[in-house]
């Protein structure tokens, strides 16, 4: 990425100031997202797209540029780090539109996705002990213990809703287990999490309920510590004597719980769809169950739960893929497009559970660089257990409706589309 000549970013690479930005809300991106993104990817490494709030954003479509930008400290997620910037960020505009109280705004405060540099590293250091590989591996027996009765109940019925009767209670149970939420409280936590991303529910009430519960849990763990993440966050002190505030811990917990819940629900359901559509690949996994961890990587590539990286702001003038970027320009990356980039993945539209990729060239569903998802290992483990139980140990599961009958909801325009139900026969 070299230094460009100074010019308006709207004039770059043949994209004039009056040229209409691509709309990711157009029907082609809903009907055939892989094909539509492929056409954008071959058109240019960066294209102008419209974003919520009316802003024009550079969308990166190729894996190489996305990896580079996500690892480049000259691009930040906190717009206040851009010299001379005035006005709110895209994220701040979205939060402002929710019209939350000051107390509820704190629920978005300590968020790994919204911090850069030392402030980001500080939060990550406090969270890191909860996500060590040793601790995640130790959760496997408990995840299997939670999964087995959920599947058994569905099998006894012979049919049901895989989202509400299996995926949702499993994924909420796993993240609650890791954080230290008491088992008796988990059904209510699941209800709040379900409402959190549901446009038809009372978002404010669910956020208020989850935040309030977390503050009460902090007080309980402050008085009586346990072997869980919430206790670690409450009592942790770093080398400088720094502690997390109650608002910091509340925000971290609320964001972790919701991210883990919705992303993993989405992955489990879409992985079942992919393998049902590729019976030869399912047969390979059943023949060699030990290859399941490797297969989960391929399924994560094909079905990213988060389609786009969060906005990045350029702190100086530069070039990306030969296109001049001006200080203050906004870039985002299509993780979905990157995962189907033929420059990294031969025959990208083919599901190949035996696919081998070079080190450093895996999928971008967990992001890349300093902001790579801290829960990636947990997500992979949950995916392995769920698919092992649903499709390997039990071979009779099938989707009970046509693909066209599956119902989705959009969390934000142009963002993740989440299934609202998933009828199956067993």
C-alpha positions as MATLAB code, in Angstrom:
seq = 'XXXXXXXXXXXXXXXXXXXXXXXXXXXXXXXXXXXXXXXXXXXXXXXXXXXXXXXXXXXXXXXXXXXXXXXXXXXXXXXXXXXXXXXXXXXXXXXXXXXXXXXXXXXXXXXXXXXXXXXXXXXXXXXXXXXXXXXXXXXXXXXXXXXXXXXXXXXXXXXXXXXXXXXXXXXXXXXXXXXXXXXXXXXXXXXXXXXXXXXXXXXXXXXXXXXXXXXXXXXXXXXXXXXXXXXXXXXXXXXXXXXXXXXXXXXXXXXXXXXXXXXXXXXXXXXXXXXXXXXXXXXXXXXXXXXXXXXXXXXXXXXXXXXXXXXXXXXXXXXXXXXXXXXXXXXXXXXXXXXXXXXXXXXXXXXXXXXXXXXXXXXXXXXXXXXXXXXXXXXXXXXXXXXXXXXXXXXXXXXXXXXXXXXXXXXXXXXXXXXXXXXXXX';
ca = [
       0.000    0.000    0.000;
       1.856    3.042   -1.317;
       1.366    6.785   -0.894;
      -1.139    8.223   -3.400;
      -1.390   11.663   -4.838;
      -3.841   13.798   -2.863;
      -7.342   13.708   -4.366;
     -10.926   13.172   -3.392;
     -11.569    9.495   -2.685;
     -14.698    9.663   -4.844;
     -12.444   10.253   -7.871;
     -10.392    7.080   -7.451;
     -10.053    4.397  -10.094;
     -12.781    5.647  -12.381;
     -15.301    6.039   -9.562;
     -16.402    9.621  -10.066;
     -18.222   11.638   -7.428;
     -21.531   11.283   -9.292;
     -21.248    7.567   -9.988;
     -23.956    5.634   -8.191;
     -22.736    3.434   -5.345;
     -23.542   -0.276   -5.455;
     -26.461   -1.201   -3.203;
     -25.967   -4.378   -1.198;
     -29.731   -4.326   -0.623;
     -30.502   -5.003   -4.290;
     -32.287   -8.312   -5.012;
     -29.236   -9.947   -6.641;
     -27.368   -9.955   -3.315;
     -30.256  -11.741   -1.609;
     -31.023  -14.173   -4.429;
     -27.427  -15.100   -5.351;
     -24.935  -13.499   -2.951;
     -22.005  -15.669   -4.067;
     -22.517  -14.827   -7.734;
     -23.197  -11.130   -7.100;
     -20.087  -10.781   -4.956;
     -18.014  -12.659   -7.535;
     -19.025  -10.119  -10.171;
     -17.993   -7.270   -7.874;
     -14.727   -9.032   -7.020;
     -13.730   -9.381  -10.660;
     -14.780   -5.813  -11.427;
     -12.384   -4.245   -8.925;
     -10.653   -4.964   -5.594;
     -12.554   -2.018   -4.054;
     -16.003   -0.755   -5.033;
     -18.166    2.031   -3.680;
     -21.248    0.840   -1.799;
     -24.049    2.607    0.026;
     -24.160    2.045    3.793;
     -26.824    2.583    6.473;
     -26.960    6.287    7.264;
     -26.351    7.296    3.651;
     -22.554    7.114    3.794;
     -20.512    5.860    0.851;
     -18.012    3.205    1.831;
     -15.238    1.380    0.034;
     -16.096   -2.349    0.009;
     -13.047   -4.605   -0.328;
     -13.925   -7.741   -2.256;
     -10.659   -9.700   -2.378;
      -8.947  -11.673    0.339;
      -5.492  -10.140   -0.047;
      -6.634   -6.543    0.461;
      -8.960   -7.433    3.330;
      -6.193   -9.273    5.193;
      -3.803   -6.374    4.638;
      -6.196   -3.663    5.823;
      -7.403   -5.615    8.877;
      -3.757   -5.970    9.982;
      -2.651   -2.411    9.139;
      -2.577   -0.066   12.197;
      -3.193    2.906    9.873;
      -6.799    1.720    9.656;
      -8.794    2.063   12.881;
     -12.252    1.142   14.117;
     -12.432    4.151   16.463;
     -13.067    7.170   14.240;
     -11.832    9.594   16.943;
      -8.313    8.367   16.144;
      -8.532    9.918   12.674;
      -6.766   13.317   12.808;
      -9.185   16.187   12.399;
     -12.272   13.994   12.208;
     -15.587   15.505   13.245;
     -18.956   13.807   13.677;
     -20.084   10.350   14.768;
     -18.911    7.043   13.326;
     -21.235    4.665   11.484;
     -21.488    2.549   14.641;
     -22.244    5.584   16.796;
     -25.003    6.629   14.399;
     -26.543    3.158   14.618;
     -26.384    3.175   18.429;
     -27.814    6.713   18.561;
     -30.760    5.570   16.435;
     -31.680    3.122   19.231;
     -32.374    6.056   21.576;
     -30.935    4.319   24.636;
     -30.474    5.662   28.142;
     -26.927    6.553   29.259;
     -26.888    3.401   31.378;
     -27.744    1.175   28.416;
     -25.238    2.969   26.179;
     -22.578    1.656   28.582;
     -23.500   -1.819   27.333;
     -21.660   -0.939   24.113;
     -18.689    0.665   25.892;
     -16.018   -1.989   26.449;
     -16.326   -3.775   23.131;
     -13.360   -5.500   21.497;
     -14.786   -4.720   18.069;
     -14.852   -0.959   18.748;
     -11.410   -0.410   20.274;
      -7.930    0.001   18.776;
      -4.343   -0.140   19.931;
      -3.624   -0.225   23.634;
      -7.272    0.025   24.714;
      -8.111   -2.997   22.546;
      -5.067   -4.913   23.801;
      -6.025   -4.106   27.406;
      -9.508   -5.625   27.067;
      -8.165   -8.633   25.207;
      -5.591   -9.331   27.946;
      -8.333   -9.392   30.569;
     -10.428  -11.805   28.462;
      -7.612  -14.039   27.239;
      -7.550  -16.430   30.260;
     -11.155  -17.470   29.497;
     -10.306  -18.441   25.927;
      -7.049  -20.370   26.263;
      -6.927  -23.526   24.149;
      -6.592  -25.634   27.290;
      -9.726  -24.166   28.828;
     -11.722  -24.484   25.610;
     -10.714  -28.129   25.133;
     -11.754  -28.848   28.710;
     -15.298  -27.748   27.806;
     -15.851  -30.580   25.308;
     -17.380  -33.098   27.782;
     -19.750  -30.425   29.085;
     -20.799  -29.367   25.574;
     -21.481  -33.008   24.681;
     -23.432  -33.386   27.923;
     -25.629  -30.420   26.950;
     -26.074  -31.558   23.335;
     -27.073  -35.186   23.911;
     -30.435  -34.696   25.712;
     -31.486  -31.938   23.306;
     -30.997  -34.263   20.336;
     -32.580  -37.190   22.187;
     -35.729  -35.151   22.813;
     -36.006  -34.314   19.108;
     -35.468  -37.942   18.108;
     -38.244  -39.082   20.441;
     -40.641  -36.610   18.814;
     -39.526  -37.514   15.290;
     -39.622  -33.873   14.207;
     -39.153  -30.392   15.563;
     -37.435  -27.044   15.173;
     -33.663  -27.418   15.144;
     -33.172  -23.731   15.947;
     -35.409  -23.416   18.998;
     -35.136  -26.976   20.318;
     -31.450  -27.666   19.732;
     -29.162  -24.892   18.450;
     -30.457  -22.048   20.638;
     -30.414  -23.908   23.971;
     -27.033  -25.465   23.133;
     -25.256  -22.270   22.101;
     -26.749  -20.226   24.932;
     -25.830  -22.982   27.370;
     -22.218  -23.095   26.185;
     -21.523  -19.365   26.429;
     -23.386  -19.177   29.760;
     -21.241  -22.063   31.030;
     -18.038  -20.320   30.022;
     -19.042  -16.968   31.497;
     -20.466  -18.429   34.688;
     -24.178  -17.705   34.381;
     -26.135  -19.889   36.799;
     -27.973  -22.772   35.135;
     -31.356  -21.780   36.558;
     -31.036  -18.368   34.895;
     -30.118  -19.620   31.412;
     -33.630  -19.909   29.932;
     -34.210  -16.202   30.664;
     -30.786  -15.315   29.223;
     -31.698  -17.230   26.062;
     -34.967  -15.294   25.750;
     -33.132  -11.978   26.064;
     -30.549  -13.051   23.498;
     -33.243  -14.120   21.055;
     -35.006  -10.771   21.434;
     -31.741   -8.807   21.175;
     -31.476   -9.248   17.391;
     -35.196   -9.470   16.658;
     -36.673   -6.341   15.092;
     -40.141   -7.409   16.242;
     -39.140   -7.636   19.912;
     -38.452   -4.919   22.479;
     -34.699   -4.494   22.010;
     -34.391   -1.999   24.860;
     -36.132   -4.288   27.344;
     -33.942   -7.274   26.446;
     -30.741   -5.215   26.630;
     -31.846   -3.737   29.942;
     -32.668   -7.181   31.307;
     -29.356   -8.725   30.242;
     -27.331   -5.734   31.475;
     -29.123   -5.645   34.804;
     -28.672   -9.374   35.315;
     -24.944   -9.063   34.547;
     -24.493   -6.319   37.137;
     -26.195   -8.492   39.766;
     -23.958  -11.415   38.805;
     -20.877   -9.201   39.156;
     -21.904   -8.387   42.726;
     -22.464  -12.063   43.551;
     -19.076  -13.083   42.140;
     -17.376  -10.201   43.883;
     -18.646  -11.610   47.195;
     -18.270  -15.298   46.281;
     -15.817  -15.986   43.409;
     -16.210  -19.125   41.298;
     -14.139  -20.839   38.605;
     -15.646  -18.895   35.732;
     -14.981  -15.975   33.432;
     -17.125  -13.449   35.296;
     -15.125  -14.074   38.490;
     -11.856  -13.726   36.569;
     -12.956  -10.388   35.112;
     -14.189   -9.103   38.487;
     -11.002   -9.948   40.386;
      -8.323   -9.577   37.700;
      -5.648   -6.937   38.240;
      -2.973   -6.357   35.614;
       0.702   -5.538   36.228;
      -0.074   -1.821   36.515;
      -2.782   -2.347   39.126;
      -5.487   -1.708   36.527;
      -8.938   -3.259   36.981;
     -12.020   -3.435   34.803;
     -14.930   -1.284   35.911;
     -18.416   -2.696   36.379;
     -19.459   -0.969   33.144;
     -16.506   -2.568   31.319;
     -17.390   -6.057   32.551;
     -21.095   -5.603   31.803;
     -20.347   -4.485   28.260;
     -17.888   -7.333   27.631;
     -20.356   -9.944   28.890;
     -23.355   -8.563   26.972;
     -21.402   -8.407   23.721;
     -19.764  -11.814   24.173;
     -23.031  -13.536   25.016;
     -24.894  -12.142   22.040;
     -22.081  -12.618   19.522;
     -21.532  -16.245   20.552;
     -25.229  -17.069   20.598;
     -26.331  -15.678   17.237;
     -23.189  -16.595   15.291;
     -23.227  -20.221   16.402;
     -26.960  -20.700   15.889;
     -26.466  -19.441   12.352;
     -23.472  -21.687   11.715;
     -25.065  -24.922   12.974;
     -28.177  -24.471   10.833;
     -26.304  -23.451    7.692;
     -23.763  -26.252    8.086;
     -26.646  -28.760    8.160;
     -28.030  -27.196    4.963;
     -24.651  -27.327    3.220;
     -24.030  -30.967    4.091;
     -27.560  -31.971    3.123;
     -26.932  -30.331   -0.260;
     -23.569  -32.144   -0.533;
     -24.292  -35.754    0.481;
     -20.936  -36.963   -0.867;
     -19.150  -34.659    1.587;
     -21.344  -35.812    4.456;
     -20.515  -39.407    3.525;
     -16.788  -38.560    3.703;
     -17.164  -37.162    7.225;
     -19.179  -40.165    8.344;
     -16.529  -42.488    6.945;
     -13.766  -40.546    8.711;
     -15.227  -38.783   11.787;
     -11.715  -37.850   12.900;
     -11.645  -35.386    9.963;
     -14.572  -33.396   11.378;
     -12.431  -30.575   12.859;
     -10.924  -30.010    9.406;
     -14.371  -30.151    7.807;
     -15.694  -27.499   10.191;
     -13.088  -25.086    8.781;
     -14.490  -25.611    5.281;
     -18.061  -25.154    6.487;
     -17.052  -21.986    8.327;
     -15.585  -20.727    5.043;
     -18.770  -21.324    3.079;
     -21.234  -20.048    5.681;
     -19.772  -17.027    7.508;
     -22.206  -15.782   10.146;
     -20.978  -12.194    9.769;
     -20.897  -11.178    6.087;
     -18.786   -8.016    6.413;
     -15.940   -6.759    8.569;
     -16.704   -3.751   10.712;
     -15.887   -0.300    9.274;
     -12.240    0.796    9.227;
     -11.208    4.444    8.954;
      -8.032    5.563    7.170;
      -5.849    7.722    9.424;
      -3.752    9.015    6.508;
      -3.610    9.158    2.715;
      -2.439    5.933    1.082;
      -3.224    3.427   -1.657;
      -4.985    0.094   -1.388;
      -4.632   -2.168   -4.424;
      -3.598    0.847   -6.474;
      -6.674    2.861   -5.501;
      -6.078    6.179   -3.701;
      -7.570    6.255   -0.214;
      -7.853    9.582    1.573;
      -7.580   10.231    5.284;
     -11.003    9.659    6.832;
     -12.238    7.316    4.099;
     -14.263    4.355    5.334;
     -13.454    0.800    4.250;
     -15.148   -2.479    4.999;
     -14.400   -5.959    3.731;
     -16.812   -8.571    2.427;
     -15.762  -11.654    4.394;
     -18.216  -13.653    2.303;
     -16.511  -12.531   -0.901;
     -13.033  -13.177    0.521;
     -13.993  -16.726    1.469;
     -14.923  -17.405   -2.168;
     -11.906  -15.667   -3.687;
     -10.439  -18.091   -6.275;
      -7.013  -16.506   -5.734;
      -6.967  -18.240   -2.339;
      -9.434  -21.105   -2.755;
      -9.442  -23.172   -5.976;
     -13.019  -24.108   -6.972;
     -14.354  -21.903   -4.150;
     -18.024  -22.659   -4.802;
     -17.394  -26.366   -4.213;
     -17.781  -27.738   -0.691;
     -14.623  -29.802   -0.104;
     -14.311  -31.040    3.481;
     -10.831  -32.345    2.609;
      -9.644  -28.955    1.339;
      -6.102  -28.102    2.439;
      -5.091  -24.445    2.576;
      -1.669  -22.904    3.044;
      -0.762  -21.477    6.459;
      -2.059  -17.940    6.778;
      -4.558  -18.379    3.934;
      -7.547  -19.835    5.755;
     -11.058  -18.366    5.682;
     -11.815  -14.922    7.093;
     -15.053  -15.784    8.901;
     -13.327  -14.948   12.197;
     -11.708  -11.830   10.780;
      -7.962  -11.257   10.720;
      -5.276   -9.248   12.459;
      -5.562   -7.891   16.023;
      -9.377   -8.090   15.948;
      -9.559  -11.759   14.953;
     -12.392  -13.334   16.949;
     -11.175  -14.307   20.410;
     -13.783  -17.087   20.514;
     -12.719  -18.854   17.305;
     -11.547  -22.021   19.062;
     -14.790  -22.210   21.071;
     -16.867  -21.778   17.904;
     -14.984  -24.563   16.144;
     -15.435  -26.896   19.125;
     -19.175  -26.183   19.345;
     -19.491  -26.793   15.614;
     -17.668  -30.116   15.872;
     -19.835  -31.395   18.725;
     -23.097  -30.264   17.143;
     -22.361  -31.792   13.720;
     -20.999  -34.976   15.292;
     -24.209  -35.472   17.281;
     -26.654  -34.323   14.593;
     -25.169  -35.933   11.472;
     -22.611  -38.580   12.411;
     -23.923  -40.289   15.543;
     -27.457  -39.785   14.210;
     -28.011  -40.285   10.484;
     -31.701  -39.601   10.025;
     -31.891  -35.818   10.218;
     -33.314  -33.946    7.224;
     -34.751  -30.492    6.616;
     -38.556  -30.777    6.595;
     -39.352  -27.865    4.260;
     -38.195  -26.607    0.877;
     -35.349  -24.076    0.923;
     -37.736  -21.388   -0.340;
     -39.925  -21.901    2.746;
     -37.155  -21.119    5.253;
     -37.733  -17.749    6.917;
     -35.025  -15.191    7.661;
     -34.734  -11.851    9.395;
     -32.107   -9.173    8.810;
     -30.351   -7.858   11.899;
     -29.302   -4.665   10.076;
     -29.901   -3.759    6.413;
     -27.293   -5.518    4.283;
     -25.942   -7.383    7.310;
     -26.410  -10.854    8.751;
     -29.620  -12.696    7.826;
     -30.679  -15.059   10.592;
     -33.041  -17.983   10.267;
     -36.171  -17.641   12.403;
     -36.995  -21.376   12.424;
     -35.583  -24.614   11.033;
     -38.109  -27.491   10.780;
     -36.524  -30.957   10.642;
     -37.453  -34.627   10.616;
     -35.383  -37.219   12.469;
];
